[in-house]
Amino acid sequence: MKLGLGLALSAAVFASPLQAQEYPAKEITVVVPFSAGGPTDTVARLVAQIMSEDLGKQVLVQNVGGAGGTLGAGQVAKASNDGYTLLLHHIGMATAPSLYKNLTFDSLEDFAPIGQITKVPMTIVARKDFEPADAAALWEHIKAEGENVTYAQAGIGSASHLCGTLLMNALGVKMTEVPYQGAGPAMTDIIGGQIDMICDQTTNTTNQIKAGEVKAYAVTTPERLEALPDLPTTKEAGLENVNVTVWHGLYAPAGTDPAIVARLQESLKKALQNETVVQRFADLGTAPVPQEDVSPESLQALVQEQIGVWKPILEPLAK
Ligand code: MLT
């Protein structure tokens, strides 16, 4: 038995450097924990395309929606740590621990962070025939109408849920929340007029705002956006606490070979310097993070810091 164990161990040790040397030997799956066509999916597909070219193997995006992103994240946390199943997720990695009592994963222990990707502003938008003329009128309308206003979100722990929670908390009133598997299908219903409003990322609203398909009221960043210069900030509109930017990161399951993590980090850094990616991000109101933040250390520190930031804000609201 000992010999068997010894052989097994030596095979495992021997295999690891070989695996890393050959990596990638096959397609890589990047799980996006929201529906296709939404803001996270948009970021993932842009990055995956360039990483595929760099790595010489297809980097395929797989959408696993549900439970505000925690279903997909939990799936990757339990996946093989061979480097062929990754997770591209956002601020939900830091808010879910405060919102879910029985989370199926630990955001800090169950993943091997690869690097930060981008920080995306959010916009408060509504169906294009929504009555309120501007942000101040919108706040008054929500306070007057309360649960008669329908608010789309992508599940507890999603960015749209987080922004909506901040907005309702700031106004002291509850709207009727309508959950979706992602902001992609939610936007379809906003444009179709079935749902009144959403707070969603510019990667999913900029084109719709510019095309006049939705009515835009404010951005949730301290400063106005170059891509949407006429849109006031929530601070200008009197709600400075509705201040949220949606950061995104790429993760492998914990225990992934550091040499494989390093190869993925190198490829992600290249993707975020690619001119097409930079331009598409700019067109959508965002930008890649600085290259020094495309690192495991930077992403792990960000998740840790953000868990601490959102815990005192969300835990009282989650009761
Ligand atoms: C999405 O990609 O659908 C969004 O990130 C959902 C959300 O977080 O609101």
Residues whose N, C-alpha, C, O or C-beta is under 5 A from the ligand:
A	BS01	MLT	F34 S35 G38 P39 T40 D41 A154 S158 A159 S160 H161 G182 A183 G184
